[in-house]
Amino acid sequence: MTAETSDPVARAMVKRGKGGDFRNPERIRAWAHHIGTELGATP
């Protein structure tokens, strides 16, 4: 979320210091590894 977001609720959250990136980096790495493995698999 950034201050430029079009959603008024999200914009208010950012103004109050509650914005940011709340994604779980470990889950993203695991997902990316899974996708990479699937793409590299031979049929």
mmCIF file as Biopython writes it, N, C-alpha, C and O atoms, coordinates in Angstrom:
data_model
#
loop_
_atom_site.group_PDB
_atom_site.id
_atom_site.type_symbol
_atom_site.label_atom_id
_atom_site.label_alt_id
_atom_site.label_comp_id
_atom_site.label_asym_id
_atom_site.label_entity_id
_atom_site.label_seq_id
_atom_site.pdbx_PDB_ins_code
_atom_site.Cartn_x
_atom_site.Cartn_y
_atom_site.Cartn_z
_atom_site.occupancy
_atom_site.B_iso_or_equiv
_atom_site.auth_seq_id
_atom_site.auth_asym_id
_atom_site.pdbx_PDB_model_num
ATOM 1   N N  . MET A ? 1  ? 0.833  -1.177  0.000   1.0 0.0 1  A 1 
ATOM 2   C CA . MET A ? 1  ? 0.000  0.000   0.000   1.0 0.0 1  A 1 
ATOM 3   C C  . MET A ? 1  ? 0.878  1.242   0.000   1.0 0.0 1  A 1 
ATOM 4   O O  . MET A ? 1  ? 1.875  1.324   0.718   1.0 0.0 1  A 1 
ATOM 5   N N  . THR A ? 2  ? 0.492  2.180   -0.803  1.0 0.0 2  A 1 
ATOM 6   C CA . THR A ? 2  ? 1.192  3.456   -0.826  1.0 0.0 2  A 1 
ATOM 7   C C  . THR A ? 2  ? 0.174  4.587   -0.703  1.0 0.0 2  A 1 
ATOM 8   O O  . THR A ? 2  ? -1.033 4.360   -0.788  1.0 0.0 2  A 1 
ATOM 9   N N  . ALA A ? 3  ? 0.662  5.784   -0.507  1.0 0.0 3  A 1 
ATOM 10  C CA . ALA A ? 3  ? -0.216 6.946   -0.390  1.0 0.0 3  A 1 
ATOM 11  C C  . ALA A ? 3  ? -0.935 7.231   -1.702  1.0 0.0 3  A 1 
ATOM 12  O O  . ALA A ? 3  ? -1.934 7.950   -1.705  1.0 0.0 3  A 1 
ATOM 13  N N  . GLU A ? 4  ? -0.453 6.683   -2.820  1.0 0.0 4  A 1 
ATOM 14  C CA . GLU A ? 4  ? -1.073 6.917   -4.123  1.0 0.0 4  A 1 
ATOM 15  C C  . GLU A ? 4  ? -2.192 5.936   -4.424  1.0 0.0 4  A 1 
ATOM 16  O O  . GLU A ? 4  ? -2.814 6.034   -5.481  1.0 0.0 4  A 1 
ATOM 17  N N  . THR A ? 5  ? -2.467 5.001   -3.540  1.0 0.0 5  A 1 
ATOM 18  C CA . THR A ? 5  ? -3.509 4.017   -3.794  1.0 0.0 5  A 1 
ATOM 19  C C  . THR A ? 5  ? -4.862 4.707   -3.960  1.0 0.0 5  A 1 
ATOM 20  O O  . THR A ? 5  ? -5.123 5.732   -3.329  1.0 0.0 5  A 1 
ATOM 21  N N  . SER A ? 6  ? -5.722 4.141   -4.813  1.0 0.0 6  A 1 
ATOM 22  C CA . SER A ? 6  ? -7.016 4.770   -5.083  1.0 0.0 6  A 1 
ATOM 23  C C  . SER A ? 6  ? -8.064 4.431   -4.025  1.0 0.0 6  A 1 
ATOM 24  O O  . SER A ? 6  ? -9.089 5.106   -3.941  1.0 0.0 6  A 1 
ATOM 25  N N  . ASP A ? 7  ? -7.826 3.411   -3.228  1.0 0.0 7  A 1 
ATOM 26  C CA . ASP A ? 7  ? -8.791 3.012   -2.201  1.0 0.0 7  A 1 
ATOM 27  C C  . ASP A ? 7  ? -8.693 3.939   -0.993  1.0 0.0 7  A 1 
ATOM 28  O O  . ASP A ? 7  ? -7.628 4.048   -0.385  1.0 0.0 7  A 1 
ATOM 29  N N  . PRO A ? 8  ? -9.798 4.614   -0.635  1.0 0.0 8  A 1 
ATOM 30  C CA . PRO A ? 8  ? -9.725 5.576   0.471   1.0 0.0 8  A 1 
ATOM 31  C C  . PRO A ? 8  ? -9.390 4.926   1.821   1.0 0.0 8  A 1 
ATOM 32  O O  . PRO A ? 8  ? -8.724 5.547   2.649   1.0 0.0 8  A 1 
ATOM 33  N N  . VAL A ? 9  ? -9.829 3.715   2.049   1.0 0.0 9  A 1 
ATOM 34  C CA . VAL A ? 9  ? -9.515 3.037   3.311   1.0 0.0 9  A 1 
ATOM 35  C C  . VAL A ? 9  ? -8.021 2.739   3.377   1.0 0.0 9  A 1 
ATOM 36  O O  . VAL A ? 9  ? -7.380 2.991   4.397   1.0 0.0 9  A 1 
ATOM 37  N N  . ALA A ? 10 ? -7.466 2.203   2.292   1.0 0.0 10 A 1 
ATOM 38  C CA . ALA A ? 10 ? -6.032 1.910   2.255   1.0 0.0 10 A 1 
ATOM 39  C C  . ALA A ? 10 ? -5.223 3.190   2.393   1.0 0.0 10 A 1 
ATOM 40  O O  . ALA A ? 10 ? -4.208 3.209   3.090   1.0 0.0 10 A 1 
ATOM 41  N N  . ARG A ? 11 ? -5.659 4.258   1.738   1.0 0.0 11 A 1 
ATOM 42  C CA . ARG A ? 11 ? -4.954 5.532   1.833   1.0 0.0 11 A 1 
ATOM 43  C C  . ARG A ? 11 ? -4.949 6.042   3.273   1.0 0.0 11 A 1 
ATOM 44  O O  . ARG A ? 11 ? -3.936 6.562   3.741   1.0 0.0 11 A 1 
ATOM 45  N N  . ALA A ? 12 ? -6.076 5.896   3.981   1.0 0.0 12 A 1 
ATOM 46  C CA . ALA A ? 12 ? -6.154 6.318   5.382   1.0 0.0 12 A 1 
ATOM 47  C C  . ALA A ? 12 ? -5.218 5.476   6.253   1.0 0.0 12 A 1 
ATOM 48  O O  . ALA A ? 12 ? -4.598 5.992   7.181   1.0 0.0 12 A 1 
ATOM 49  N N  . MET A ? 13 ? -5.119 4.174   5.949   1.0 0.0 13 A 1 
ATOM 50  C CA . MET A ? 13 ? -4.218 3.304   6.710   1.0 0.0 13 A 1 
ATOM 51  C C  . MET A ? 13 ? -2.773 3.755   6.534   1.0 0.0 13 A 1 
ATOM 52  O O  . MET A ? 13 ? -2.011 3.785   7.500   1.0 0.0 13 A 1 
ATOM 53  N N  . VAL A ? 14 ? -2.393 4.104   5.311   1.0 0.0 14 A 1 
ATOM 54  C CA . VAL A ? 14 ? -1.033 4.555   5.036   1.0 0.0 14 A 1 
ATOM 55  C C  . VAL A ? 14 ? -0.753 5.845   5.799   1.0 0.0 14 A 1 
ATOM 56  O O  . VAL A ? 14 ? 0.318  6.006   6.384   1.0 0.0 14 A 1 
ATOM 57  N N  . LYS A ? 15 ? -1.713 6.755   5.792   1.0 0.0 15 A 1 
ATOM 58  C CA . LYS A ? 15 ? -1.524 8.023   6.504   1.0 0.0 15 A 1 
ATOM 59  C C  . LYS A ? 15 ? -1.312 7.806   7.992   1.0 0.0 15 A 1 
ATOM 60  O O  . LYS A ? 15 ? -0.640 8.604   8.646   1.0 0.0 15 A 1 
ATOM 61  N N  . ARG A ? 16 ? -1.877 6.735   8.533   1.0 0.0 16 A 1 
ATOM 62  C CA . ARG A ? 16 ? -1.735 6.439   9.966   1.0 0.0 16 A 1 
ATOM 63  C C  . ARG A ? 16 ? -0.541 5.520   10.246  1.0 0.0 16 A 1 
ATOM 64  O O  . ARG A ? 16 ? -0.364 5.047   11.368  1.0 0.0 16 A 1 
ATOM 65  N N  . GLY A ? 17 ? 0.276  5.273   9.212   1.0 0.0 17 A 1 
ATOM 66  C CA . GLY A ? 17 ? 1.472  4.467   9.403   1.0 0.0 17 A 1 
ATOM 67  C C  . GLY A ? 17 ? 1.232  2.969   9.413   1.0 0.0 17 A 1 
ATOM 68  O O  . GLY A ? 17 ? 2.078  2.210   9.886   1.0 0.0 17 A 1 
ATOM 69  N N  . LYS A ? 18 ? 0.094  2.533   8.900   1.0 0.0 18 A 1 
ATOM 70  C CA . LYS A ? 18 ? -0.248 1.109   8.923   1.0 0.0 18 A 1 
ATOM 71  C C  . LYS A ? 18 ? -0.060 0.440   7.568   1.0 0.0 18 A 1 
ATOM 72  O O  . LYS A ? 18 ? -0.431 -0.723  7.410   1.0 0.0 18 A 1 
ATOM 73  N N  . GLY A ? 19 ? 0.494  1.127   6.603   1.0 0.0 19 A 1 
ATOM 74  C CA . GLY A ? 19 ? 0.693  0.554   5.280   1.0 0.0 19 A 1 
ATOM 75  C C  . GLY A ? 19 ? 1.975  -0.251  5.218   1.0 0.0 19 A 1 
ATOM 76  O O  . GLY A ? 19 ? 2.772  -0.252  6.157   1.0 0.0 19 A 1 
ATOM 77  N N  . GLY A ? 20 ? 2.162  -0.927  4.113   1.0 0.0 20 A 1 
ATOM 78  C CA . GLY A ? 20 ? 3.406  -1.669  3.930   1.0 0.0 20 A 1 
ATOM 79  C C  . GLY A ? 20 ? 3.190  -2.969  3.191   1.0 0.0 20 A 1 
ATOM 80  O O  . GLY A ? 20 ? 2.094  -3.255  2.708   1.0 0.0 20 A 1 
ATOM 81  N N  . ASP A ? 21 ? 4.222  -3.731  3.111   1.0 0.0 21 A 1 
ATOM 82  C CA . ASP A ? 21 ? 4.202  -5.022  2.429   1.0 0.0 21 A 1 
ATOM 83  C C  . ASP A ? 21 ? 4.156  -6.097  3.496   1.0 0.0 21 A 1 
ATOM 84  O O  . ASP A ? 21 ? 5.130  -6.304  4.219   1.0 0.0 21 A 1 
ATOM 85  N N  . PHE A ? 22 ? 3.027  -6.783  3.596   1.0 0.0 22 A 1 
ATOM 86  C CA . PHE A ? 22 ? 2.837  -7.773  4.643   1.0 0.0 22 A 1 
ATOM 87  C C  . PHE A ? 22 ? 2.938  -9.209  4.136   1.0 0.0 22 A 1 
ATOM 88  O O  . PHE A ? 22 ? 2.539  -10.149 4.824   1.0 0.0 22 A 1 
ATOM 89  N N  . ARG A ? 23 ? 3.478  -9.369  2.922   1.0 0.0 23 A 1 
ATOM 90  C CA . ARG A ? 23 ? 3.629  -10.720 2.391   1.0 0.0 23 A 1 
ATOM 91  C C  . ARG A ? 23 ? 4.706  -11.469 3.162   1.0 0.0 23 A 1 
ATOM 92  O O  . ARG A ? 23 ? 5.643  -10.871 3.689   1.0 0.0 23 A 1 
ATOM 93  N N  . ASN A ? 24 ? 4.559  -12.773 3.217   1.0 0.0 24 A 1 
ATOM 94  C CA . ASN A ? 24 ? 5.501  -13.643 3.922   1.0 0.0 24 A 1 
ATOM 95  C C  . ASN A ? 24 ? 6.608  -14.057 2.950   1.0 0.0 24 A 1 
ATOM 96  O O  . ASN A ? 24 ? 6.353  -14.845 2.040   1.0 0.0 24 A 1 
ATOM 97  N N  . PRO A ? 25 ? 7.842  -13.539 3.122   1.0 0.0 25 A 1 
ATOM 98  C CA . PRO A ? 25 ? 8.908  -13.844 2.161   1.0 0.0 25 A 1 
ATOM 99  C C  . PRO A ? 25 ? 9.237  -15.331 2.062   1.0 0.0 25 A 1 
ATOM 100 O O  . PRO A ? 25 ? 9.585  -15.808 0.982   1.0 0.0 25 A 1 
ATOM 101 N N  . GLU A ? 26 ? 9.135  -16.063 3.148   1.0 0.0 26 A 1 
ATOM 102 C CA . GLU A ? 26 ? 9.425  -17.502 3.100   1.0 0.0 26 A 1 
ATOM 103 C C  . GLU A ? 26 ? 8.395  -18.235 2.248   1.0 0.0 26 A 1 
ATOM 104 O O  . GLU A ? 26 ? 8.753  -19.121 1.471   1.0 0.0 26 A 1 
ATOM 105 N N  . ARG A ? 27 ? 7.138  -17.879 2.383   1.0 0.0 27 A 1 
ATOM 106 C CA . ARG A ? 27 ? 6.088  -18.503 1.560   1.0 0.0 27 A 1 
ATOM 107 C C  . ARG A ? 27 ? 6.272  -18.158 0.087   1.0 0.0 27 A 1 
ATOM 108 O O  . ARG A ? 27 ? 6.031  -18.993 -0.785  1.0 0.0 27 A 1 
ATOM 109 N N  . ILE A ? 28 ? 6.697  -16.932 -0.190  1.0 0.0 28 A 1 
ATOM 110 C CA . ILE A ? 28 ? 6.928  -16.523 -1.577  1.0 0.0 28 A 1 
ATOM 111 C C  . ILE A ? 28 ? 8.076  -17.324 -2.175  1.0 0.0 28 A 1 
ATOM 112 O O  . ILE A ? 28 ? 7.989  -17.785 -3.313  1.0 0.0 28 A 1 
ATOM 113 N N  . ARG A ? 29 ? 9.167  -17.492 -1.398  1.0 0.0 29 A 1 
ATOM 114 C CA . ARG A ? 29 ? 10.296 -18.294 -1.891  1.0 0.0 29 A 1 
ATOM 115 C C  . ARG A ? 29 ? 9.879  -19.738 -2.147  1.0 0.0 29 A 1 
ATOM 116 O O  . ARG A ? 29 ? 10.270 -20.327 -3.155  1.0 0.0 29 A 1 
ATOM 117 N N  . ALA A ? 30 ? 9.091  -20.311 -1.246  1.0 0.0 30 A 1 
ATOM 118 C CA . ALA A ? 30 ? 8.638  -21.690 -1.420  1.0 0.0 30 A 1 
ATOM 119 C C  . ALA A ? 30 ? 7.751  -21.808 -2.661  1.0 0.0 30 A 1 
ATOM 120 O O  . ALA A ? 30 ? 7.882  -22.757 -3.433  1.0 0.0 30 A 1 
ATOM 121 N N  . TRP A ? 31 ? 6.856  -20.847 -2.849  1.0 0.0 31 A 1 
ATOM 122 C CA . TRP A ? 31 ? 5.979  -20.854 -4.013  1.0 0.0 31 A 1 
ATOM 123 C C  . TRP A ? 31 ? 6.806  -20.737 -5.295  1.0 0.0 31 A 1 
ATOM 124 O O  . TRP A ? 31 ? 6.576  -21.471 -6.256  1.0 0.0 31 A 1 
ATOM 125 N N  . ALA A ? 32 ? 7.777  -19.803 -5.305  1.0 0.0 32 A 1 
ATOM 126 C CA . ALA A ? 32 ? 8.610  -19.605 -6.486  1.0 0.0 32 A 1 
ATOM 127 C C  . ALA A ? 32 ? 9.417  -20.869 -6.796  1.0 0.0 32 A 1 
ATOM 128 O O  . ALA A ? 32 ? 9.569  -21.235 -7.962  1.0 0.0 32 A 1 
ATOM 129 N N  . HIS A ? 33 ? 9.931  -21.532 -5.767  1.0 0.0 33 A 1 
ATOM 130 C CA . HIS A ? 33 ? 10.665 -22.774 -5.964  1.0 0.0 33 A 1 
ATOM 131 C C  . HIS A ? 33 ? 9.757  -23.839 -6.573  1.0 0.0 33 A 1 
ATOM 132 O O  . HIS A ? 33 ? 10.158 -24.548 -7.496  1.0 0.0 33 A 1 
ATOM 133 N N  . HIS A ? 34 ? 8.552  -23.950 -6.064  1.0 0.0 34 A 1 
ATOM 134 C CA . HIS A ? 34 ? 7.586  -24.924 -6.589  1.0 0.0 34 A 1 
ATOM 135 C C  . HIS A ? 34 ? 7.290  -24.648 -8.063  1.0 0.0 34 A 1 
ATOM 136 O O  . HIS A ? 34 ? 7.302  -25.565 -8.884  1.0 0.0 34 A 1 
ATOM 137 N N  . ILE A ? 35 ? 7.025  -23.395 -8.391  1.0 0.0 35 A 1 
ATOM 138 C CA . ILE A ? 35 ? 6.734  -23.031 -9.793  1.0 0.0 35 A 1 
ATOM 139 C C  . ILE A ? 35 ? 7.951  -23.321 -10.673 1.0 0.0 35 A 1 
ATOM 140 O O  . ILE A ? 35 ? 7.806  -23.860 -11.770 1.0 0.0 35 A 1 
ATOM 141 N N  . GLY A ? 36 ? 9.133  -22.972 -10.206 1.0 0.0 36 A 1 
ATOM 142 C CA . GLY A ? 36 ? 10.338 -23.235 -10.976 1.0 0.0 36 A 1 
ATOM 143 C C  . GLY A ? 36 ? 10.543 -24.724 -11.217 1.0 0.0 36 A 1 
ATOM 144 O O  . GLY A ? 36 ? 10.970 -25.132 -12.297 1.0 0.0 36 A 1 
ATOM 145 N N  . THR A ? 37 ? 10.241 -25.526 -10.217 1.0 0.0 37 A 1 
ATOM 146 C CA . THR A ? 37 ? 10.365 -26.979 -10.362 1.0 0.0 37 A 1 
ATOM 147 C C  . THR A ? 37 ? 9.360  -27.491 -11.371 1.0 0.0 37 A 1 
ATOM 148 O O  . THR A ? 37 ? 9.694  -28.319 -12.219 1.0 0.0 37 A 1 
ATOM 149 N N  . GLU A ? 38 ? 8.126  -27.004 -11.289 1.0 0.0 38 A 1 
ATOM 150 C CA . GLU A ? 38 ? 7.087  -27.427 -12.231 1.0 0.0 38 A 1 
ATOM 151 C C  . GLU A ? 38 ? 7.451  -27.017 -13.661 1.0 0.0 38 A 1 
ATOM 152 O O  . GLU A ? 38 ? 7.252  -27.795 -14.593 1.0 0.0 38 A 1 
ATOM 153 N N  . LEU A ? 39 ? 7.964  -25.846 -13.836 1.0 0.0 39 A 1 
ATOM 154 C CA . LEU A ? 39 ? 8.323  -25.380 -15.186 1.0 0.0 39 A 1 
ATOM 155 C C  . LEU A ? 39 ? 9.508  -26.151 -15.733 1.0 0.0 39 A 1 
ATOM 156 O O  . LEU A ? 39 ? 9.613  -26.342 -16.945 1.0 0.0 39 A 1 
ATOM 157 N N  . GLY A ? 40 ? 10.393 -26.594 -14.870 1.0 0.0 40 A 1 
ATOM 158 C CA . GLY A ? 40 ? 11.570 -27.333 -15.311 1.0 0.0 40 A 1 
ATOM 159 C C  . GLY A ? 40 ? 11.316 -28.814 -15.507 1.0 0.0 40 A 1 
ATOM 160 O O  . GLY A ? 40 ? 12.172 -29.522 -16.038 1.0 0.0 40 A 1 
ATOM 161 N N  . ALA A ? 41 ? 10.143 -29.300 -15.081 1.0 0.0 41 A 1 
ATOM 162 C CA . ALA A ? 41 ? 9.825  -30.736 -15.206 1.0 0.0 41 A 1 
ATOM 163 C C  . ALA A ? 41 ? 9.607  -31.103 -16.662 1.0 0.0 41 A 1 
ATOM 164 O O  . ALA A ? 41 ? 9.018  -30.342 -17.430 1.0 0.0 41 A 1 
ATOM 165 N N  . THR A ? 42 ? 10.091 -32.276 -17.028 1.0 0.0 42 A 1 
ATOM 166 C CA . THR A ? 42 ? 9.871  -32.755 -18.394 1.0 0.0 42 A 1 
ATOM 167 C C  . THR A ? 42 ? 8.618  -33.610 -18.433 1.0 0.0 42 A 1 
ATOM 168 O O  . THR A ? 42 ? 8.390  -34.417 -17.532 1.0 0.0 42 A 1 
ATOM 169 N N  . PRO A ? 43 ? 7.812  -33.445 -19.455 1.0 0.0 43 A 1 
ATOM 170 C CA . PRO A ? 43 ? 6.540  -34.212 -19.542 1.0 0.0 43 A 1 
ATOM 171 C C  . PRO A ? 43 ? 6.755  -35.686 -19.789 1.0 0.0 43 A 1 
ATOM 172 O O  . PRO A ? 43 ? 5.789  -36.443 -19.884 1.0 0.0 43 A 1 
#
